[in-house]
Amino acid sequence: MLALRLTRAARPAVQLRRLLVTAASGGTGFLLLGTLGYALGHPETPGTAVPRLVWCAVPLAATVYFALAVARTDPGTRPRPGLSAVGLGPARLMAVSALTTALSTTLGSLLALVAFLHLRGDLRGLPFDGAAAGFLAAGRPLPLPAALTLLALVPALACATVALALRPRDPRPAHRDARLLGRFGAYGHAAGRETFGAYGRFGARLRAPARRADGDRDSGEAAGGPSGADSTDGARGDGATVGGTETGAAAGTGAAEAAEAHADGAGALAPPPAPRAAPAGLPWGVTTVAAGLTVQAYAGRTVPALVHLPADAVAVLAGWVLTAFGLVLAGPGLTHLCGRLLQSARPGALRLLAGRGLMAEATRIGRPLGVLCAVTSAAYALTALSHGPATAFGPLTTLGALVVTGCTVATLLTAAVEARQCRAETTAALLRLGAPATMLRGAALLRAAALLVLFGPLTVAVADLAALPSSR
């Protein structure tokens, strides 16, 4: 019920993103049903429908990835202070996000089923003069359990992915207590670990001598001392000595208390956060892309065409998968490198702001950029192999290409929206400090231009290298 209320009360931009998820889910569900219709229409060759079902994994993965990106940017399920007191903790918000995603994808699957039944003529006769009757098996009965099983794939995978990605995590770093050698060789746990530099901190070791001096003084006063002048002289002499000791002890105690307060974090400013390390996937991504291109080069000698999927084209498909996976791995590293290059050679305020923004958003923006680069290079390679626009592609292939391309572009735009939401506080602080809005817009345009300059030639180069062995 809460998921329905949040869905109804969302802003128009959020509703638009959810409708796009519904459209992508409907397109993927229709492709799966089209594969079932092809298998029903060709019962004499049931193995020919398996490659079509394998190709449906690409739009299925794109749809699930897009649904995850939309769930991340949903402001209605974002943790806020005070929500745990009313029962909306991180686990409950994660469940609400998963249910909202399930609602959007289920609606798309139901629309796909209605469109499939309408084109088959099961509702009100064959539309479009029976043009879709050939690849949808219009004259054969539809097995409802198989259709429902295929339609349930998108909601189930999307819901599980969102729940797994948005699961509650403990923000505190996990640490283990040091084990000490106790009495008779038994192992024990230390009561607390000393922080780095606590032993040599100024005034940290003056508490113990001060306590010993106070203890000696208290014991002397309890036991009694000499009377008269000796007592007075002793008190005067001891007072000078003890007074000096007390002064040092007081100073040492104050320094130790200040050190302990600084160590405990009470009454002291929090240290600045450590700078983020560069993404470590760039070398692995480059290696995987090189391996994928090598596999395609060796497989392209025996497989002349990649439009269809014969039995000996599995190596070419594996090479394309490796290349796409390598581009996704290398995307965050390339984005971080682009931001670092923007700040080189004595940068000004504009280049510094744009470069630091790219470095901070490298992981969030780099992966969708890698996916877009992989999809664009694959489409460019297929177009080059077919010697022009793919006029021989059927309606289902065109629908699959539209679903994959649309989900990829929409995921990148959604990631940009998420990055804008994450840096909203920084932007507001810059505006309060007097930074002009034109500089912020210029930094955004500079980031987009730098990414286009880096990823555009990379996409064309990978596509040319992927299509070169098979075009010979």
C-alpha positions, 0 to 999 in steps of 0.5 A: 500500500505504501508503494502505491501511495509513493508511486501516485504521489511522485513528481512528473519527472519520476513518473516519466522514468517509471513509465520508461521502465514500463515501456522497456519491460513491455518491449522485452516481454514482447520479444520473449513472447515473439520467441515463443511464437516462433517456436510454436510456428516451427515445431519441426525445428525446435532448436532454431528458437534457442538462438533467438531466446539467447539474443533476448538476454541482451534487452533483458539485461538492459531493461534490468539495468535501467530499472536499477538506475531508476530505483536509485534516483527515486526520491521517495525511497531515499533514507532520511533522518527520522524515518526509522522512528516510524518504521521506515528504516533502510530495510523497509525502504529497500522493500518499497523500492523493490515493490515499486520496480515490480509494479512498473515491470509487471505493468509492462509485461501485462501490456506486452501480453495484451499486445501479443494477443491482439496481434495474434488475433485472439481478441478481435481478429487479426489486425493489419491484414494478418501481417504479424500472423507469420512470426507469432503463430496466429493459428496455433493455441498459446500455452499460457503457463509458458507465456506467463513464465517468460513474462515473469522473468523481467519483474523477478530479475528487476526486483531481485537486482534492486533488492540486492543493490539497495540492501542496507549496509553498515556504514561503519568499517568492520574491525577485529579486536587484537588477540593477546596471549593471556595467562597460561597460554590462553587467548584473550581479546584486548579491551580496546585498540590504541589509535596510531600515534596515541602513545607518543601524543604530548601529555599522554604519559603525564597522567601516571606520574601525577597519580603516583605523586597524588597517592604518595601525598595522600598516604603521607597526610594520612600517616601524619608528619613532624610537628612544629617548625619541622612540620612547617618547614617540611610543609613549606619545602614539600609545598614548593616541591609538590606545588611544582609537581601539582602544576606539572600534573595539572598541565599534564592532566589537561593535556591528557584530557585534551588528547583523549577528547581529540582521540574520542572525537568529542569537542574536536573538529572531524578530520577531512575525508580521505581522497577517493582512490582512482577506480582500479578497473582500467587495466583489467578493462583494457586487457578484457577488450584486447582479449575480446578483439583477439577472439573476434579476430581469430573467429572472423576467419571462419565466420563470414556473417554475424547477422544470424547465429549459426553454430560456429558463431559462438566464438564471435559472440563470446568475443563481443561479450568480452569486449563489451564487458571490458568497456564497462570495466574500463569506463570508470577509469577512463572517466577518472582519467578524463577528469585528471587530464582536465586539471592538468597544465595550470587549470583555472577555476572552470577546468578545476571544477569540471575535472574534480566533478568527473573524478568524483562521479567516475564510478557513477557515470563511467559504467553507463558510459561504458555500456553505451560505448559497447552498444554503439560499437556493436550497432556500428559493427553490425551496420558495417558488416551488412554494408549499409542500413540493416534492411533485412532485419525483421520487426522483432530485431528492430524492436530489440535494437530500440529497447537496448538503445533506448535503455542504454541512453535512458540509463546514462541520463538517469545516472546524470540525474543521480549525479546532479542530486548527489552534488546538490549540496555542493552546488548550493554551497558554491552559489552561496559563496558567490559563484556565478551560475554560468560557471556551473553550466560551463563546467557541466558543458565542459564535462560533457565535451571532454567525455565526448572527445574521449569516448567518441573515438574510442567507440569508433576504434573498437567498432572498426576493430570488431568488424575488420576481421569478419568483413574480409 
